[in-house]
Amino acid sequence: MMSRAFIVASTSAGLVAPGRAPGRAPRARPRGPDPVALKPIGRSPAFAPSLKKKEDDVGGSKNKPGIARLFGGGNSDMKAKVAQLEYELENERAHSSELGGKLRAAEGELAKVKDSLELYKGRCKTQEKEIFKLEKKNEETQRGFDTGMAVAKKQIKYLEELLEEEKKKNQ
């Protein structure tokens, strides 16, 4: 298998690797990239003169448009800017991935909370019914108590009157 540096170097020189060189037998021990027959393919579209306006040309000059710097020879400031942007992109992707994980965890928690909410709603309705029953029972008990108290007060008053009458008779 050919190394990436070998492919880039041969591509930037305007050469193409169509396959093994014809007529060569394979070696017993491989010692690096396979030798290939390289043939020129003419001018690469990357080296074609730019048809853009000069202000649209990114980092280009009159002799070397910005597009021609695809395979090296570019401005080190542009390379640094590209490296910085790639670094920022990777950081943003990592941050986005982290936030996605947090979102999935939060959505899972939300689903659990919704399930427990439904459970508690059912329990709350049952408790409310029991509370109404107890309040009704309490009111009935209170009425019964009030009625009993009224009857007891009347009896006490009647007994006190009888006692007063007996005292008057005995005096």
C-alpha positions in Angstrom: 0.0 0.0 0.0 1.3 3.4 -0.9 1.9 6.0 1.8 -0.1 9.2 1.9 3.0 11.3 1.6 4.0 9.4 -1.6 0.6 9.9 -3.2 0.6 13.6 -2.3 4.1 14.1 -3.6 3.4 12.4 -6.9 0.0 14.2 -7.3 1.5 17.6 -6.7 4.2 16.9 -9.3 1.3 16.3 -11.9 1.9 12.6 -12.1 -0.7 9.8 -11.8 -0.1 6.2 -10.5 -2.2 3.9 -12.8 -0.9 0.7 -11.2 2.1 -1.5 -11.2 4.8 -1.0 -13.7 4.3 -3.5 -16.5 6.7 -6.4 -16.8 8.0 -6.4 -13.3 7.7 -9.5 -11.1 6.6 -9.0 -7.5 9.4 -8.9 -4.9 9.8 -11.6 -2.3 10.0 -9.0 0.6 8.2 -5.7 0.3 10.4 -2.8 1.3 8.1 0.2 1.3 5.7 1.5 -1.4 5.3 -0.6 -4.5 7.1 1.0 -7.5 4.7 2.4 -10.0 4.9 3.8 -13.4 4.1 7.5 -13.2 3.0 9.4 -16.2 2.2 13.1 -16.5 -1.4 14.0 -16.9 -1.1 17.6 -18.0 -2.0 20.6 -16.0 -4.2 19.9 -12.9 -7.4 22.0 -12.6 -6.0 23.1 -9.3 -3.3 25.0 -11.1 -5.6 26.6 -13.7 -5.7 30.4 -13.6 -8.5 31.7 -11.4 -11.5 33.2 -13.2 -12.7 34.9 -10.1 -12.3 38.6 -9.4 -9.2 39.6 -7.5 -11.1 40.4 -4.3 -12.8 37.0 -4.3 -9.5 35.1 -4.6 -8.6 33.8 -1.1 -5.0 34.5 -0.3 -3.9 34.5 -3.9 -1.5 36.7 -5.8 -1.2 37.6 -9.5 1.1 34.7 -10.2 -0.3 32.1 -7.8 -4.0 32.2 -7.2 -5.3 30.9 -3.8 -6.7 27.8 -5.4 -3.3 26.8 -6.7 -2.1 26.3 -3.1 -4.0 23.1 -2.7 -0.9 21.0 -2.8 1.6 23.0 -0.8 3.5 26.2 -1.4 0.8 28.2 0.4 0.9 31.0 2.7 1.9 30.0 6.2 -0.7 32.4 7.7 -3.4 30.6 5.7 -2.2 27.2 6.9 -2.2 28.5 10.5 -5.7 29.9 10.0 -6.9 26.6 8.5 -5.3 24.6 11.4 -6.9 27.0 13.9 -10.3 26.6 12.2 -9.9 22.8 12.1 -9.0 22.8 15.8 -12.0 25.0 16.6 -14.3 22.7 14.5 -13.1 19.7 16.4 -13.6 21.4 19.7 -17.1 22.4 18.6 -17.9 18.9 17.5 -16.7 17.5 20.8 -18.8 20.1 22.7 -21.8 19.3 20.5 -21.3 15.6 21.1 -21.1 16.3 24.9 -24.2 18.4 24.8 -26.0 15.7 22.8 -25.1 13.2 25.5 -26.4 15.5 28.2 -29.5 16.1 26.2 -30.1 12.4 25.8 -29.6 12.0 29.6 -32.0 14.8 30.3 -34.6 13.4 28.0 -34.3 10.1 29.8 -34.7 11.8 33.1 -37.7 13.7 31.8 -39.3 10.4 30.6 -38.8 8.9 34.1 -40.3 12.0 35.7 -43.3 12.0 33.4 -43.9 8.3 34.3 -43.7 9.1 38.0 -45.9 12.1 37.4 -48.7 10.0 36.0 -48.3 7.6 38.9 -48.5 10.4 41.4 -51.4 12.0 39.7 -53.3 8.7 40.1 -52.3 8.5 43.7 -53.2 12.2 44.3 -56.7 11.6 42.9 -57.2 8.6 45.2 -56.0 10.6 48.2 -58.4 13.5 47.3 -61.3 11.1 47.2 -60.3 9.8 50.6 -59.9 13.3 52.0 -63.4 14.2 50.8 -64.8 11.1 52.4 -63.1 11.9 55.7 -64.3 15.5 55.6 -67.9 14.4 55.0 -67.5 11.9 57.9 -66.1 14.7 60.0 -69.0 17.0 59.2 -71.5 14.3 60.0 -69.7 13.5 63.3 -69.6 17.2 64.1 -73.3 17.5 63.5 -74.0 14.5 65.7 -71.8 16.0 68.4 -73.6 19.4 68.1 -77.0 17.7 68.3 -75.8 15.6 71.3 -74.6 18.8 73.0 -77.8 20.6 72.4 -79.8 17.6 73.9 -77.4 17.4 76.8 -77.8 21.1 77.6 -81.6 20.9 77.5 -81.5 17.9 79.8 -79.2 19.7 82.2 -81.4 22.8 82.1 -84.5 20.6 82.8 -82.8 18.8 85.6 -81.7 22.1 87.2 -85.3 23.3 87.0 -86.5 20.1 88.7 -83.9 20.5 91.4 -85.0 24.1 92.0 -88.6 23.1 92.3 -87.7 20.4 94.8 -85.7 22.8 96.8 -88.6 25.2 97.0 -91.0 22.5 98.0 -88.7 21.3 100.8 -88.1 24.7 102.3 
